[in-house]
Structures are given as C-alpha cells and as structure tokens.
Amino acid sequence: MRLGHHLTIQNGHLHIGGHDCISLARQYGTPLYVTSEDRVCEQFLSYRKALSARYPKVQVLFAAKANGNLAVMRALARLGAGADIFSSGELTLALAAGMAPEKLLFNGSSKTPADLKLAVEKGVKVSVDSLDELHQLDAAARAAGTTAKIAFRVNPALEVPTHPKIATGLATSKFGIPHREIPAAYREALACSNILSVGIHCHIGSQILDVEPFARAAEVMVRIAKEITETGVNLEFIDLGGGLGIPYHHDTDPAPTPEDYAAKVVPVFKAGVEACGITPELWVEPGRSLTADSTVLLTRVNSTKAAHKRFANVDAGFNLLIRPAMYDAYHEVIVANKADRPLTTEYTVTGPICESGDILAPDRKLPQLEAGDIIAVLDAGAYGFAMSSQYNSRPRCPEVLVRGPDAALMRRGETVGDLTSTMEQPPWQR
C-alpha cells in the first residue's frame, strides 16, 4: 500500500505527522480522528503554487463542507484561504477562523431568508441559484440599505466520472441555472436596484479522478463569460468550483495533483478570458483534496467473530464515517499496532451501529486480529466528522490536531450530557 509521506510505519506502529497513532489512542481514547495540520497546509500551498505559476490572479477557497473544524479552517485562513460556504453556520465559522468576507462565496440551492440576510449583513458574495432567490436577495439588500454582490451558479450539463450522488453539474442536478439561461439571468440582475453582478460560478461534482472534465467546464464558463461581458457585466472573478478526487484505493486509483489540474485547466481559462478582453480572478474550491488524506480515524477492535465470514467489530461506525454506507466508498485500513505484520486473514470491519449496513471495510486482508488492536481508517479528513451523527445515542468522538512535534485536541469528545443538553421536557411531563 502506498502511503503519503506524512504517514509512516515505525517500530511496527503507524505514525501520522511523526506521531505514534497508538500513543494518541492511549492518550485520547477511541474512536479518534487525528489530523495533520502540516499536510492540510501543504496541499493548500500546492494548489496556490500550481495555479499562480500560470495565471497571476488566483484565489483558493476551501470547501468548508468537507471539514468544518475551526482549527482546520484557521490554519487555512492564515495562509490566505477563502471558503466556499453552504450555510449560515459555515459562514460564521469562516469569519471566526479569520477568513475575510470578500474571500467567501455563499453557495447552495435552498438558502433561507435568514441566510440571505446574514450574507448581506456580513458583506459576503452570494452564488445565486435561481431567479426567485435573486429577487429575495435584492429585497434583503434593499431592506439593509446596501448592495449585494453576486455570481450566478451555472449548471453546465456535463457528465462526469464520479458517483451519481456527488455529480453536481448534470443537466438533471438540483444545483444551478441551466447554462443557456445564464445570459438572461444576468440581464435580469442588471435590472435589480440592489444587486451587483461581479462573478460567475460552477461546480461539476466531487471525487473526479480525471482532469479533462474540469477543462470542459472551464470552456463552458469562459464562453458564457464572453456573452455576459457583452451585456455590460464586469466580471471580477470566475469560480470553477472544486471536485478534484483523491486515490482512496492507494495502489490502483489515478492520482491527479493540483499541478495536473492547473496544467489542464488554466490554459483553457486564460485563453478564454483573453478572448473576452477581461482579467478576472480565477477562483477554485478544493475540499476533499485539501483535507482527506490529512486524517486517520482510529478505532479499537472490540471483538472478532467467525460466522459466514470473519468480522472485526470496532468502536467506530457510520455514525462517525458514513461514506462507506452512503456511497459504498472505499477506505484503506491499517492495523496501527501491527502495521508491519503479514496480511494473513480476511476480515470485514464492522461498526457498533444497529444497522446491517454499518460496515467500514468489507473483505480486507489484515494481520490476525484480537480485541484491543487499533485499526486506522485512512483518508478520513473530508466528509468524515463533518457528516457524523449521534445515531444510536452515541456521542461523537474527539478530534486531535498534530503539527510538527505538537498534538492537541481540536474538538473534545461529546458526552451523554451533550446528547440531552438541547432536549426540553414538555410541561405535561413534569
């Protein structure tokens, strides 16, 4: 199995960022998410370097939905990152992390009146998803006595090689305005008294392992940019979204890098904007490719069982990592305290949730297991804790951040008291 350079095996134990996973599990307990801040920052800087080498005006926005921990967002903010945000909560976290309002884009197909009001109040640009939303935002800006800056989200109607549940640029997607209707949408925005169109936005999907679809999306976007520029819109940015995938199957998946992405996409973008006679900023929105491989989920083997197959029953399930159950997603697993042992026995790694679909890793060759072993689920830093729940009344686990020689909690584990803290007793039950 190929491991990133931030993951090493020393004295039979898996290490992340130089820290022994077994020592971390002993100190903080399991289940436990562990994230390397250095790896997150390294990935961000690789995007910025690859893009800026080819085009002078670049802004990298972190897709905050991938990992909403404030410590992760703070580390990125200190490097100059903005954020693609999808809720008032993500907006608030991004600002708390130190991200500048002008580097945020409020995305989403179903924003509430409170969302629009907050975006106006904080001076955050909005990616408008419908004409209905446009007029609601215009009214919110008018009520606040200000002007809202917007982009329209384009649905480019592109087929992409990814799971259908995370393909967001299909013609049938709930996201965006059909690309043929975009020029008319900008004309309608020009007639709004409290709206200023400053950008254009698209996002074609997630976990895409081929850079060609991103180049095709860029072609669509610069073609539309030319049309709307001719209507009098001054585009300050063109946002091509995110979606670059990672090699979850470490030995077989292709592994496009930010350099591969930039080499394919930026020439198309650059030629297109030059043909328009404009020099907008190029915005991109990586999420998974910034944070996924920075993180492992450590989980303890509670018991093993031989039935129609061998099971390793662990203390983390789809309450903490739902991707395998939701998308049939694959995550590599390593026995962190036996990382150099031969892979002799096939196990299906299952969680503690009362659902037959609570399987983290089916049919994996591992060393002989026993209760107390620690399994590391790799590539858990994107859509891991961010999509976790308290199902079966299980408190969510802690998260630890490591940087250089240091390790510290970036989120404490929940307690049963946290589960009940928001519950109220109806008066007739008193």
C-alpha positions, 0 to 999 in steps of 0.5 A: 500500500502506498502511503503519503509521506506524512504517514509512516510505519515505525517500530511496527506502529503507524505514525501520522505527522511523526506521531505514534497513532497508538500513543494518541489512542492511549492518550485520547481514547477511541474512536479518534480522528487525528489530523495533520495540520502540516499536510492540510497546509501543504496541499493548500500551498500546492494548489496556490503554487500550481495555479499562480505559476500560470495565471497571476490572479488566483484565489483558493477557497476551501470547501468548508463542507468537507471539514468544518473544524475551526482549527482546520479552517484557521490554519487555512485562513492564515495562509490566505484561504477563502471558503466556499460556504453552504450555510449560515453556520459555515459562514460564521465559522469562516469569519471566526477562523479569520477568513475575510468576507470578500474571500467567501462565496455563499453557495447552495440551492435552498438558502433561507431568508435568514441566510440571505440576510446574514450574507448581506449583513456580513458583506459576503458574495452570494452564488445565486441559484435561481431567479426567485432567490435573486429577487429575495436577495435584492429585497434583503439588500434593499431592506439593509440599505446596501448592495449585494454582490453576486455570481450566478451558479451555472449548471453546465450539463456535463457528465462526469466520472464520479458517483451519481450522488456527488455529480453536481453539474448534470443537466438533471442536478438540483444545483444551478441555472441551466447554462443557456439561461445564464445570459438572461439571468444576468440581464435580469440582475442588471435590472435589480436596484440592489444587486451587483453582478461581479462573478460567475460560478460552477461546480461539476461534482466531487471525487473526479479522478480525471482532469479533462472534465474540469477543462470542459467546464472551464470552456463552458464558463469562459464562453458564457463569460464572453456573452455576459461581458457583452451585456455590460457585466464586469466580471471580477472573478470566475469560480470553477468550483472544486471536485478534484478526487483523491486515490482512496484505493492507494495502489490502483486509483489515478492520482491527479495533483493540483499541478495536473489540474492547473496544467489542464485547466488554466490554459483553457481559462486564460485563453478564454478570458483573453478572448473576452478582453477581461482579467478576472480572478480565477477562483477554485474550491478544493475540499476533499483534496485539501483535507482527506488524506490529512486524517486517520480515524482510529478505532479499537477492535472490540471483538472478532467473530467467525460466522459466514465470514470473519468480522472485526467489530470496532468502536467506530461506525457510520455514525462517525464515517458514513461514506462507506454506507452512503456511497459504498466508498472505499477506505484503506485500513491499517492495523496501527499496532501491527502495521508491519505484520503479514496480511494473513486473514480476511476480515470485514470491519464492522461498526457498533451501529444497529444497522446491517449496513454499518460496515467500514471495510468489507473483505480486507486482508489484515494481520490476525486480529484480537480485541484491543488492536487499533485499526486506522481508517485512512483518508478520513479528513473530508466528509468524515466528522463533518457528516457524523451523527449521534445515531444510536445515542452515541456521542461523537468522538474527539478530534486531535490536531498534530503539527510538527512535534505538537498534538492537541485536541481540536474538538473534545469528545461529546458526552451523554450530557451533550446528547440531552443538553438541547432536549426540553421536557414538555410541561405535561411531563413534569 
